[in-house]
């Protein structure tokens, strides 16, 4: 047992060797990011026969970030998915010669950003050679929909609370850990409190229904090559009595300029 613990400690020490500030992207310059991703939406806490989930390959046309590992340094990230993925769908449909079907639905559930996107702004509070911790704020918007599905060939029922378009604000953290002086393990976590901007179309609304909260997580591996990859997970926290939550999980690979 003691030998195994020693091996684990030596392994962790090896992972942490090197300086985060040595990475080419750690100079505070703006990184413009593009990624291809496999995204899966999952409907949670509802009867299995009332949900129709969707997954597939998606292209995120725009992300922006800055990395700075100096003490007190400023870091930020901006992510946009809903608008850019919708525009990309228009382009693909036009190239394919099809007609874009505005009424087409392939899922009973949607969880995404909308017009504003997701944004984290942080300031470094712990800066060491292999490790950096930054804390700050998260803001943006969330689009959440659940329309109960009646089975094969059936229609979707009206959306109900907590469906809608929400503005969001909350705390955020960024963690960076140098892996064998070759990769930066970058983690972003945020918790979002919300206020409703708008109800979903024709939904069964309740003005007294508690507003949902959201968890927003990103894990990236990035190095001196302009290539990165990782995992993103967003999940709703329903605070009312309707049995519904939603999540979206993306595995992605991309490049930055």
Secondary structure by P-SEA (a helix, b strand, c coil): caaaaaaaaaaaaaaacccccccccccccbbbbbbccbbbbbbcccccccbbbbbbccccccccbbbbcccccccbbbbbcaaaaaaaaaaaaaaacccccccccccccccccccccbbbbbbbccccccbbbbbbbccbbbbbbbccccccccccccccccbbbbbbcbbbbbbbbbccccccbbbbbbbbbbbbcccccccccccccbbbbbbbbbbbbbcccccccbbbbbbbbbcccccccbbbbbbbccccc
